[in-house]
């Protein structure tokens, strides 16, 4: 399954998904004649204009085409107009139960978070208990009640609000971290590393991961503990961990055993889902289980945004290192003291 932004050519798939989903989900409480008369051709006409006003995502199956979609727009619930709303979330009936709706919602909520919003919401007919139960389970409790008018008939409407959309995004995008295996695609991993570090390269910082070969990727993954990160059945990240017997680390020489990590990347398409933070949590747990006292890393002195990111996770600058000419910048060493198991 591929998830991507909605495009003008998706109109037919969008219309088919909407009509099939409405006929399934709303049969218990919308008029049968209204649902039977829904026209895919007419519904499709709205798509090109909709995607100019709303942030749309589609789920695309290799053989069936567009089988699901979501849209984030301006809040339209009275009293909650300042909160962005996921105004559509539909998956064709035969593709339900595969996590597609969860993945679409994660992307729409990520759009809200990236837009600087501290909350987001999704609405449902009060009688649509199935959808409302899902939204509750995803972390969006019922917050307000209102009216939705359709074909001149008023229906009870309910707003479910995510008070922590960033946290919901992470919950909706489960990951698996596993050891690197010889069958893993090194060319893919290397291309992902190059792309993930691309913005740093554009700023003039030539990390090894911006240009290393697939053989170097393999060497770094197999020199101690290499890990692969998976989500939605895809490889979306990688990291290498080293349990250091020899210190100092740069000019830092602490008491206790130190685990460090590098070659750390998350596919750009999957950034913003909290994956990197969860991987670091995994590394902390792994290091503790190995009896390590510290988890450390080094990064470029000019990469101040990375310093702030790691500081937010409890790391502090403890020293410096210099790997030039392998890289073209001086480095800082950052570390976090690990508590007991």
C-alpha positions in Angstrom: 0.0 0.0 0.0 1.3 3.4 -1.0 0.3 6.6 0.9 0.7 9.9 -0.9 -0.8 13.3 -1.4 -4.1 13.4 -3.4 -3.8 14.4 -7.0 -6.3 15.5 -9.6 -6.1 12.1 -11.3 -7.4 10.4 -8.2 -11.0 11.7 -8.7 -12.5 8.4 -9.8 -10.9 6.4 -7.0 -11.9 9.1 -4.5 -15.6 8.9 -5.7 -15.7 5.1 -5.6 -14.3 5.1 -2.1 -16.7 7.7 -0.8 -19.8 6.1 -2.3 -18.9 2.5 -1.2 -18.0 3.7 2.3 -21.1 5.9 2.7 -23.4 3.0 1.6 -21.8 0.7 4.1 -21.3 3.0 7.1 -24.4 5.1 7.0 -27.0 2.5 5.9 -28.4 2.2 9.5 -29.4 5.8 9.7 -29.4 7.6 6.3 -32.3 7.1 3.8 -31.8 4.1 1.6 -32.9 6.1 -1.5 -30.3 8.8 -0.8 -27.5 6.3 -0.6 -28.7 4.4 -3.6 -28.7 7.5 -5.7 -25.2 8.6 -4.9 -23.4 9.1 -8.2 -19.7 8.3 -8.4 -19.5 10.5 -11.5 -21.0 13.5 -9.7 -19.0 12.9 -6.6 -15.8 12.8 -8.7 -16.5 16.3 -10.0 -15.8 17.8 -6.5 -12.3 16.3 -6.1 -10.2 18.8 -8.1 -11.6 21.7 -6.1 -11.5 20.0 -2.8 -7.8 19.3 -3.0 -7.1 23.0 -3.5 -8.7 23.8 -0.2 -7.8 20.8 1.9 -4.8 18.7 2.6 -5.7 15.3 1.1 -4.0 11.9 1.4 -4.9 8.8 -0.5 -4.1 5.1 0.0 -3.2 3.4 -3.3 -3.3 -0.3 -3.8 -1.2 -1.8 -6.6 -4.1 -3.4 -8.4 -7.2 -1.5 -7.1 -5.9 2.1 -7.2 -7.2 4.6 -4.6 -8.9 2.6 -1.8 -8.9 5.2 1.0 -8.5 8.9 1.6 -8.5 11.5 4.3 -8.7 15.3 4.3 -7.7 18.0 6.8 -9.5 21.3 6.6 -10.6 24.3 8.6 -12.8 23.4 11.6 -16.5 23.8 10.8 -17.9 22.8 14.2 -19.6 25.7 16.0 -17.4 26.8 18.9 -14.4 24.9 17.6 -13.6 26.8 14.4 -10.0 27.4 15.4 -9.3 23.6 15.6 -8.4 21.9 12.3 -10.7 19.1 11.4 -10.1 15.8 9.7 -13.2 16.2 7.5 -13.1 12.9 5.8 -11.6 9.5 6.6 -12.9 6.6 4.4 -11.6 3.2 3.3 -13.4 0.9 0.9 -15.1 -1.9 2.8 -13.1 -4.7 1.3 -9.9 -3.0 2.4 -10.9 -2.2 6.0 -9.2 -4.0 8.9 -5.7 -3.5 7.4 -4.7 -0.4 9.3 -5.3 1.9 6.3 -7.6 4.3 8.1 -5.1 4.5 11.0 -2.3 5.4 8.6 -4.4 8.0 6.9 -5.4 9.6 10.2 -1.8 9.6 11.3 -0.9 11.6 8.2 -3.7 14.1 8.5 -2.9 14.7 12.2 0.8 15.1 11.3 -0.4 17.9 8.9 -2.2 19.6 11.8 0.9 19.4 14.0 3.2 20.7 11.3 0.7 23.6 10.9 1.5 24.6 14.5 -1.8 23.4 15.9 -2.0 22.1 19.5 -5.3 20.3 18.9 -7.2 18.6 16.0 -10.6 17.0 15.7 -12.7 14.6 13.7 -16.5 14.6 13.7 -19.0 11.8 13.3 -22.7 11.2 13.3 -23.9 10.5 16.9 -25.4 7.3 15.6 -22.2 6.1 14.0 -21.1 4.2 17.1 -18.4 2.2 15.2 -16.5 5.3 14.0 -16.9 7.0 17.4 -15.5 4.0 19.2 -12.5 4.1 16.9 -11.9 7.8 17.5 -12.2 7.3 21.3 -9.6 4.5 21.1 -7.3 6.7 19.1 -7.3 9.3 21.9 -10.0 11.7 20.8 -12.9 11.8 23.4 -16.3 13.3 22.7 -15.9 17.1 23.3 -19.0 18.8 21.8 -22.3 18.1 20.2 -24.0 19.8 17.3 -26.1 19.4 14.2 -25.1 18.2 10.7 -27.6 19.1 8.0 -27.8 16.7 5.0 -30.5 16.9 2.3 -32.5 19.2 4.5 -32.5 16.8 7.5 -30.7 17.5 10.8 -28.6 14.8 12.3 -26.9 14.8 15.7 -23.2 15.4 15.2 -20.3 14.8 17.6 -16.8 16.4 17.7 -14.0 14.2 18.9 -10.9 16.3 19.8 -7.3 15.2 20.0 -5.8 17.3 22.8 -2.4 15.8 22.0 -2.3 15.3 18.2 1.5 14.7 18.2 1.1 11.9 20.7 -1.8 10.5 18.7 0.4 10.5 15.6 3.0 8.4 17.3 0.4 5.9 18.6 -1.2 5.6 15.2 2.2 4.7 13.6 3.5 1.6 15.4 7.1 0.7 14.6 9.3 -2.4 14.9 13.0 -2.2 15.7 14.9 -5.4 14.8 18.5 -6.4 14.3 20.0 -5.9 10.9 20.1 -9.1 8.8 22.3 -10.0 5.9 19.3 -10.1 3.5 18.4 -6.4 4.1 18.6 -4.2 1.1 21.9 -2.2 1.6 21.3 -0.1 -1.5 18.0 1.0 -0.2 19.4 1.7 3.3 22.2 3.7 1.8 19.9 5.8 -0.4 17.7 6.5 2.6 20.7 7.6 4.6 21.9 9.9 1.8 18.4 11.4 1.5 17.8 11.8 5.3 21.1 13.6 5.7 20.6 15.7 2.6 19.4 18.8 4.3 22.6 18.8 6.4 24.7 18.4 3.3 22.8 21.4 1.8 23.9 23.4 4.8 27.6 22.4 4.1 27.9 19.6 6.7 29.3 16.5 5.1 28.4 13.8 7.5 29.7 10.4 6.4 26.1 9.3 5.9 25.6 11.9 3.2 27.8 10.1 0.7 29.0 6.7 2.1 28.8 3.6 0.0 26.6 0.6 0.6 29.7 -1.3 1.8 30.3 1.3 4.4 26.7 1.1 5.5 27.1 -2.7 5.9 30.4 -2.2 7.9 28.7 0.2 10.3 25.7 -2.0 10.8 27.8 -5.1 11.5 30.6 -3.6 13.6 28.6 -4.1 16.8 24.8 -3.8 16.9 22.9 -2.6 13.8 19.1 -2.1 13.8 16.4 -1.7 11.2 13.2 0.3 11.8 10.0 -0.9 10.1 6.6 0.7 9.8 3.6 -0.1 7.6 5.6 -3.1 6.3 8.4 -0.9 5.0 12.0 -0.2 6.1 11.8 3.4 7.4 14.9 3.8 9.5 18.2 2.5 10.7 20.7 3.0 13.5 24.0 1.5 14.6 24.9 1.1 18.3 28.4 0.6 19.7 29.2 -0.7 23.2 32.5 1.1 24.0 35.2 -0.6 26.0 37.8 2.1 25.4 37.4 5.7 26.5 37.7 8.6 26.2 35.0 9.4 23.7 36.6 12.5 22.1 37.8 14.4 25.1 35.0 13.0 27.4 36.1 10.3 29.8 33.3 9.4 32.2 33.1 6.8 34.8 31.1 3.7 33.8 30.3 1.9 30.5 29.2 3.9 27.5 27.0 2.9 24.6 26.9 5.2 21.6 25.0 5.4 18.4 25.4 6.7 14.9 24.3 6.2 11.3 20.9 7.1 12.6 18.2 8.1 10.1 14.5 8.0 9.5 13.1 8.1 6.0 12.1 11.7 5.2 8.6 10.5 4.3 8.2 9.1 7.8 9.6 12.0 9.7 7.2 13.7 12.0 5.6 10.5 13.4 7.8 10.4 16.5 9.7 7.5 15.1 13.2 8.9 15.9 12.2 9.5 19.5 10.9 6.0 20.0 14.0 4.5 18.4 16.2 6.4 20.9 13.9 5.0 23.7 14.6 1.5 22.3 18.4 2.2 22.3 18.2 3.4 26.0 16.4 0.2 27.0 18.9 -1.9 25.0 21.9 -0.2 26.5 20.5 -0.6 30.0 20.0 -4.3 29.4 23.6 -4.6 28.3 24.7 -2.9 31.6 25.7 0.4 30.1 25.7 3.5 32.3 25.6 6.1 29.5 24.1 6.6 26.0 26.1 9.0 23.9 26.4 10.3 20.4 28.4 12.9 18.5 27.1 15.4 15.9 28.3 18.5 14.1 28.9 21.7 16.1 27.0 23.7 13.5 23.9 21.4 13.7 22.3 23.4 16.4 18.8 22.0 15.7 20.1 18.5 16.4 21.6 19.7 19.7 18.2 21.1 20.7 16.4 17.8 19.7 18.7 15.7 21.8 18.6 18.1 24.7 14.8 17.7 24.6 15.4 14.0 25.1 17.6 14.4 28.1 21.1 14.5 26.5 23.6 17.2 27.4 26.9 18.3 25.7 29.7 16.6 27.7 32.7 17.1 25.4 34.0 17.5 21.9 35.6 15.4 19.2 37.3 16.0 15.9 37.0 13.5 13.0 38.3 15.7 10.3 39.1 15.0 7.4 36.5 12.1 7.4 34.0 14.9 8.0 34.4 18.6 7.5 33.3 19.9 10.8 34.2 19.7 14.5 31.9 17.6 16.7 30.2 17.8 20.0 29.7 14.8 22.2 26.3 14.5 23.9 25.4 12.0 26.5 22.6 10.9 28.8 23.0 9.0 32.1 21.0 5.8 32.1 19.1 4.7 35.2 18.8 1.1 36.3 16.5 -1.5 34.7 
